[in-house]
Amino acid sequence: MNIIACIDNENGILFNSRRQSRDAHIFDDIKNTIDSKIIYCSEYSAKLLQEYSLSPAVVKTLKAVPENGYYFLENTLPPDLLPEIKKVIIYKWNKSYPKDTYLGMDFSNIKLVHTSDFQGKSHKLIIKEIYEL
């Protein structure tokens, strides 16, 4: 499976059980990345993804995501980097926001295969990194 997540400079993903931020241009890029495929998510993320014309499918566990599926990770954390995870797509806000929940993944031992950046709608710079496990 492939994981997609948005993080700040310190791997933060949530503050007080709410997403730190969002940006319309990230969701445009996600649409291009997943090429009209279903994007799997938690109940928490489904409404957000629908707002940006994505087709979310709510799952209760990462094990329900197909082998080549994409999971938008916001308020659930991958338990010990499941062996099923093949690719991690990270969007970085290039800012530090208040946070109390972190992605909790160590990227130092994961192969970075692509990096790019683009201007967001509400962020001057968004960095996209793709890691393969």
ABEGO torsion letter per residue (X at the ends): XBBBBBBBAAGBABBGGBBABBBAAAAAAAAAAAGGBBBBBBAAAAAAAAAAGBBBBBBABAAABBAABBBBBAABBBBGGBAABABBBBBBAGBBBBBABBAGBBAAABBBABBBBBBBAABABBBBBBBBX
